[in-house]
Amino acid sequence: DEDADEEAEILEDVENLKKAARAYLHPEVGVRVEDTTLFGRNYFERPSAPEVETFEEAEERAKILAEAATLKKLAVDYMHPEVGVRKVDGEMFGRNYFNRYSAPETEEDEFADERAEALAEAAALKKLAVNYLHPEKSVSVEDATLFGRNYF
């Protein structure tokens, strides 16, 4: 009879494992309460539960965050022109209108000299603008005879 009792316990354990496996594999069935003294608390639908945002709110939040990221990128591009433009897409291209075969002849020497002076002035102005927008950069001195005293 000990063997029969042990066999009954094993079969009961197997039946309990089968119930647990079925409950795990089929959560849509729900929980059936066999004992009336058992109860549980739903932490998701109780009145004091934190509010859950809807799908529309989540979509709106994603759109707002994407727009903020785009605005941040534009602000960085505006405040740091020295970074330059990076090619992002392989389908992006541009045409060089200056080195093509049908381009007009190059300009005369005096116009080229004036253009070079204007570009040199523009480069100097750009350097001043970068120095103005980035006061954290230190000043580099190219002439050893120049000096200054820091009164601060």
Disulfide bonds with the S-S distance in Angstrom:
none
